[in-house]
Amino acid sequence: MSVLRAETLTKKTMNEKQYNTINELLAEYSRLNAALEAAEAEIKTVQLAAAQELLPKHAQAKIRLANLEAELRKVADAHYEALFPEDKKRTHNTPFGGLQYRKSSSLEYDDEEKVLLKIRLACQEELAREAVGRPVRFTLAQLIRTHEEPNLEALSELDDATLALFGCRREQKDNFKVIPFAMKADKPAKRDGKRQAAEAAG
Protein backbone atom coordinates (compact mmCIF):
# COMPACT_ATOMS: atom_id res chain seq x y z
CA MET A 1 0.00 0.00 0.00
CA SER A 2 1.40 3.33 -1.04
CA VAL A 3 1.32 6.48 1.04
CA LEU A 4 2.14 9.80 -0.61
CA ARG A 5 3.10 12.35 2.03
CA ALA A 6 2.35 16.01 1.42
CA GLU A 7 5.96 17.09 2.02
CA THR A 8 7.25 14.79 -0.77
CA LEU A 9 4.94 16.15 -3.45
CA THR A 10 6.49 17.88 -6.45
CA LYS A 11 5.16 19.66 -9.52
CA LYS A 12 5.80 16.47 -11.48
CA THR A 13 3.35 14.52 -9.32
CA MET A 14 0.63 16.44 -7.45
CA ASN A 15 0.65 19.71 -5.58
CA GLU A 16 -0.38 19.93 -1.92
CA LYS A 17 -3.73 21.54 -2.74
CA GLN A 18 -4.66 18.69 -5.09
CA TYR A 19 -3.67 16.09 -2.50
CA ASN A 20 -5.61 17.90 0.24
CA THR A 21 -8.66 17.74 -2.03
CA ILE A 22 -8.41 13.95 -1.97
CA ASN A 23 -8.23 13.97 1.84
CA GLU A 24 -11.21 16.32 2.11
CA LEU A 25 -13.31 14.17 -0.22
CA LEU A 26 -12.29 10.97 1.56
CA ALA A 27 -13.08 12.48 4.96
CA GLU A 28 -16.57 13.46 3.81
CA TYR A 29 -17.04 10.05 2.15
CA SER A 30 -16.03 8.24 5.36
CA ARG A 31 -18.37 10.35 7.51
CA LEU A 32 -21.29 9.85 5.16
CA ASN A 33 -20.55 6.13 4.80
CA ALA A 34 -20.64 5.72 8.60
CA ALA A 35 -23.87 7.72 8.78
CA LEU A 36 -25.37 5.63 5.98
CA GLU A 37 -24.47 2.36 7.73
CA ALA A 38 -26.02 3.66 10.95
CA ALA A 39 -29.17 4.71 9.11
CA GLU A 40 -29.43 1.32 7.37
CA ALA A 41 -29.05 -0.49 10.70
CA GLU A 42 -31.73 1.71 12.23
CA ILE A 43 -34.10 1.15 9.31
CA LYS A 44 -33.71 -2.63 9.73
CA THR A 45 -34.50 -2.55 13.45
CA VAL A 46 -37.62 -0.38 13.42
CA GLN A 47 -40.92 -0.75 11.66
CA LEU A 48 -41.32 0.83 8.23
CA ALA A 49 -43.81 3.38 9.51
CA ALA A 50 -41.36 4.56 12.16
CA ALA A 51 -38.55 4.70 9.56
CA GLN A 52 -40.31 7.05 7.15
CA GLU A 53 -38.35 10.05 8.42
CA LEU A 54 -35.06 8.23 7.83
CA LEU A 55 -35.72 7.22 4.22
CA PRO A 56 -35.14 10.69 2.67
CA LYS A 57 -31.84 11.03 4.58
CA HIS A 58 -30.88 7.54 3.44
CA ALA A 59 -31.63 8.38 -0.20
CA GLN A 60 -29.70 11.66 0.01
CA ALA A 61 -26.68 9.90 1.54
CA LYS A 62 -26.72 7.24 -1.20
CA ILE A 63 -26.80 9.90 -3.92
CA ARG A 64 -24.04 11.95 -2.30
CA LEU A 65 -21.84 8.86 -1.80
CA ALA A 66 -22.21 7.98 -5.49
CA ASN A 67 -21.27 11.54 -6.47
CA LEU A 68 -18.27 11.54 -4.12
CA GLU A 69 -17.05 8.21 -5.52
CA ALA A 70 -17.34 9.56 -9.07
CA GLU A 71 -15.42 12.68 -8.08
CA LEU A 72 -12.70 10.66 -6.35
CA ARG A 73 -12.44 8.35 -9.38
CA LYS A 74 -11.95 11.40 -11.59
CA VAL A 75 -9.14 12.72 -9.34
CA ALA A 76 -7.52 9.27 -9.08
CA ASP A 77 -7.61 8.79 -12.87
CA ALA A 78 -6.04 12.23 -13.37
CA HIS A 79 -3.18 11.52 -10.92
CA TYR A 80 -2.93 7.74 -11.31
CA GLU A 81 0.88 7.53 -11.56
CA ALA A 82 1.42 9.75 -8.52
CA LEU A 83 -1.08 7.88 -6.32
CA PHE A 84 -0.27 4.34 -7.50
CA PRO A 85 3.45 4.17 -8.36
CA GLU A 86 3.45 0.36 -8.01
CA ASP A 87 1.38 -1.55 -10.56
CA LYS A 88 0.85 -4.58 -8.30
CA LYS A 89 -0.35 -2.68 -5.21
CA ARG A 90 -2.99 -0.34 -6.57
CA THR A 91 -4.20 0.88 -3.18
CA HIS A 92 -3.51 4.34 -1.80
CA ASN A 93 -4.27 5.00 1.87
CA THR A 94 -4.56 8.35 3.64
CA PRO A 95 -5.57 9.18 7.24
CA PHE A 96 -9.11 9.74 5.93
CA GLY A 97 -9.61 6.52 3.96
CA GLY A 98 -8.25 4.95 0.81
CA LEU A 99 -8.54 4.50 -2.95
CA GLN A 100 -8.24 1.17 -4.74
CA TYR A 101 -8.34 -0.24 -8.27
CA ARG A 102 -9.10 -3.92 -8.87
CA LYS A 103 -9.25 -5.85 -12.12
CA SER A 104 -12.34 -7.84 -13.08
CA SER A 105 -13.82 -9.29 -16.24
CA SER A 106 -17.25 -10.26 -17.55
CA LEU A 107 -18.55 -12.15 -20.58
CA GLU A 108 -20.68 -10.35 -23.17
CA TYR A 109 -22.65 -11.46 -26.23
CA ASP A 110 -24.98 -9.74 -28.69
CA ASP A 111 -27.43 -12.52 -29.61
CA GLU A 112 -28.33 -15.05 -26.91
CA GLU A 113 -30.19 -17.39 -29.29
CA LYS A 114 -27.16 -17.65 -31.58
CA VAL A 115 -24.89 -18.36 -28.61
CA LEU A 116 -27.22 -21.15 -27.40
CA LEU A 117 -27.40 -22.67 -30.90
CA LYS A 118 -23.62 -22.65 -31.30
CA ILE A 119 -23.14 -24.21 -27.86
CA ARG A 120 -25.60 -27.02 -28.72
CA LEU A 121 -23.82 -27.74 -32.01
CA ALA A 122 -20.41 -27.73 -30.30
CA CYS A 123 -21.65 -30.07 -27.56
CA GLN A 124 -22.92 -32.51 -30.20
CA GLU A 125 -19.41 -32.55 -31.64
CA GLU A 126 -18.06 -33.20 -28.14
CA LEU A 127 -20.32 -36.25 -27.86
CA ALA A 128 -18.89 -37.49 -31.15
CA ARG A 129 -15.39 -37.04 -29.71
CA GLU A 130 -16.39 -39.09 -26.68
CA ALA A 131 -17.73 -41.86 -28.91
CA VAL A 132 -14.26 -42.38 -30.37
CA GLY A 133 -12.57 -42.30 -26.97
CA ARG A 134 -11.48 -38.66 -26.90
CA PRO A 135 -11.99 -36.61 -23.73
CA VAL A 136 -14.96 -34.24 -23.61
CA ARG A 137 -14.03 -30.58 -23.01
CA PHE A 138 -17.52 -29.44 -21.99
CA THR A 139 -21.13 -30.62 -21.95
CA LEU A 140 -24.51 -29.05 -22.68
CA ALA A 141 -25.46 -29.23 -18.98
CA GLN A 142 -22.33 -27.27 -18.05
CA LEU A 143 -22.71 -24.44 -20.54
CA ILE A 144 -26.50 -23.92 -20.65
CA ARG A 145 -28.68 -23.35 -17.60
CA THR A 146 -32.00 -25.11 -17.26
CA HIS A 147 -33.92 -21.95 -18.12
CA GLU A 148 -32.04 -21.60 -21.38
CA GLU A 149 -29.32 -19.03 -20.83
CA PRO A 150 -25.57 -19.39 -21.32
CA ASN A 151 -23.72 -20.41 -18.15
CA LEU A 152 -21.29 -17.50 -17.87
CA GLU A 153 -19.41 -19.09 -14.96
CA ALA A 154 -18.59 -22.18 -17.03
CA LEU A 155 -17.96 -20.21 -20.21
CA SER A 156 -15.53 -17.92 -18.38
CA GLU A 157 -13.24 -20.94 -17.84
CA LEU A 158 -12.81 -21.36 -21.61
CA ASP A 159 -10.13 -19.62 -23.66
CA ASP A 160 -10.96 -16.61 -25.83
CA ALA A 161 -10.68 -18.56 -29.08
CA THR A 162 -13.33 -21.06 -27.92
CA LEU A 163 -15.54 -18.23 -26.66
CA ALA A 164 -15.36 -16.64 -30.11
CA LEU A 165 -16.81 -19.83 -31.62
CA PHE A 166 -19.93 -19.23 -29.52
CA GLY A 167 -20.15 -15.52 -30.35
CA CYS A 168 -18.93 -14.50 -26.88
CA ARG A 169 -16.12 -12.14 -25.92
CA ARG A 170 -14.37 -11.41 -22.65
CA GLU A 171 -14.70 -7.78 -21.57
CA GLN A 172 -12.04 -6.44 -19.18
CA LYS A 173 -12.68 -3.51 -16.88
CA ASP A 174 -10.90 -1.67 -14.11
CA ASN A 175 -12.97 -1.35 -10.93
CA PHE A 176 -12.44 1.65 -8.69
CA LYS A 177 -13.21 1.50 -4.96
CA VAL A 178 -13.25 4.15 -2.24
CA ILE A 179 -12.30 2.75 1.20
CA PRO A 180 -13.90 4.69 4.08
CA PHE A 181 -11.81 5.35 7.18
CA ALA A 182 -12.44 2.86 10.01
CA MET A 183 -11.17 2.94 13.58
CA LYS A 184 -9.04 -0.07 14.47
CA ALA A 185 -9.90 -1.90 17.68
CA ASP A 186 -7.51 -1.25 20.57
CA LYS A 187 -6.62 -4.87 21.29
CA PRO A 188 -4.23 -4.19 24.20
CA ALA A 189 -6.88 -2.05 25.87
CA LYS A 190 -9.43 -4.83 25.43
CA ARG A 191 -7.06 -7.37 26.99
CA ASP A 192 -6.41 -5.07 29.93
CA GLY A 193 -10.14 -4.59 30.39
CA LYS A 194 -10.76 -8.33 30.45
CA ARG A 195 -7.91 -8.84 32.91
CA GLN A 196 -9.26 -6.16 35.24
CA ALA A 197 -12.74 -7.65 35.02
CA ALA A 198 -11.36 -11.10 35.88
CA GLU A 199 -9.43 -9.72 38.84
CA ALA A 200 -12.53 -7.93 40.10
CA ALA A 201 -14.58 -11.10 39.79
CA GLY A 202 -11.89 -13.08 41.62
N, C-alpha and C positions, 0 to 999 in steps of 0.2 A: 504494500500500500504506500502510495507516494504522498508526501506532505510538502507543499510548496510554501515556505515561510515568506512573510511580507518583505523582510529585510534582504532576501536573496533575489527579489524580482528585478528584472532589467527591462529596457525598452524592447529587447529582442523577444521577451516572453510576454509578460503582462505587467501593467503598472499597478501600483498599490490601490488606486481607486477601483480599477476593474476587479481586482481580487476581493476587495471589501464588498463589492456588489454581490459576489457569490456568497460571502458569509452572511450578508443581510438577507438575501433570498432564502438561504438554507435555514437561518434562524426562524424566519417567519414560517417556512414550510414545516419545520419541526414543531413549532408551537401549535400551528393549525392541525397537524397530524395527530398530536396528542389530544387536542380538543375534540377532533373528529372521533377518535377511538373512544373517548369518554362518552361522547354523545351516543355513539352506536351501542355501547354497553348499557347506557341508561335506557335507550329505546327498547332494547331486548328485555329489560327487567320490569318494565311498567306496561300497563295496558295501552293499546293504541290510542284510546280516547285521551288518556293522560299525557301521551307523547306528542299530541298535535302541535304544541308550542315549540317542540324541539325540531320537528321536521324541516321548517324553513331554514333554521340555522344549519342543520345537517346538509341540506341541499346547497346552501351558500358556501359551506366549507369544502364540499366536493368540487364545486366549480372553481373556487379559488385555488385549491390544490392542483387541479388539472392545469390551470393557467400558470401557476408557479413552476410546475414541472416542465411545461413547454418553454418557459422563459429560461430556466436553468439549462435545458437541453440546447437552446440556442447559444447561450454563453459558452457551454462546454464544447460545442461543435466549433465555435469561433476560436477557442484557445485550447484545442485538443492537445497539441504537442507540448504546451507548457504544463497542462494539468496531468497528462498521462505520458510521461517520458518513456515508460517501459511498456512495450506492447503486451507482455504477458499479464501484468498486473494493472488492469485498467480500472482501478479504484482510486479515488482521490478523497481523503478525509480531511475535514477541518474541525475546529472545536464546535461547530454548529450542525454538523451532519456530514454527509458524504455524497459523492457522485460515482456512478458505476456504469460501465458498458459491458454487456454480455452478448455473445453470439447465439443465435438460434436459427432454425430453418423450418420451413413448412413446405408441403407439397401442393401444387396448384395444377388445375386442368380446366380447359375451356368447355368441353362437351362430355358430361358424365356418361351418357349413353354410349358414346364411342369408346370411352375408356373401359366400360363394362364389357362391351362386345370384344374388344381386343384382348382383355384378360381371359375371357371364356375361350377364345380361339387358342391363346397361348397355353392355357391349362390343358386343353385337348392334346396339344402337341407334347406336353409334359407326360400325359398318360401313355402316349405312344412311346416315349423314351423309356418309361418304366416297363412297358411290355417287352422291350428288348434288353432289359437288365441294366439300364442306365439310371443313375440316381435322379430323383425328381427335385427340381429347384424350388418349386412352390406349387400350391394346390388352389383350387377354386375356393375352398372353405377358408383358406388363409387370407386371400386377397379381396374377397367380396363378403360384406356383412349380410346377415340374413334379410335385412330390409333393403337390399339391393343398392348399396353404395360402396365405393372403393374403400378398402381397409388401409387408411393412410399410415397407420402404425407399421403394418407389414410391408407396405410398398416403400416406406422410408428406409427399410433395410436393404433394398435393391440398389444396384449401381445406376448411375445416370443414363447409361446407354440402354439398359433394360427399361427404365422408366420412360424413355423416349418412345419405345415400341408401343407403349400403352397410351401415348399422348399426354404424359405427365412430365412435369419439370420441377426441379428442386429450387425453391426461392430462398435465398439467404437474406437475412436482415440483421441489423445491429440494434439491440435493445438497450435503451437508456433507463437508468433507475436512479431516483433520488433517495438517499438513505437518511431518514430523520435522526436527529440526535437522541440518544437514550442514555440515561444514567446507569452506570454499572453498579451492581450490588456490592456493598462493602463487606466482603466475606470475613475479614478479621474481626470486624465489629460484631457480625452475627455470631461468630464463634465465642467471642467474649461474652455476649449477651446470654448465650446458652449456658456457658460455664457459670456465670453469676446466678442464673436461675437455678442450676443444679445445686450450687452451694447453698442457696437460700432454702431450697427444698430439703437439703440434708440437715 
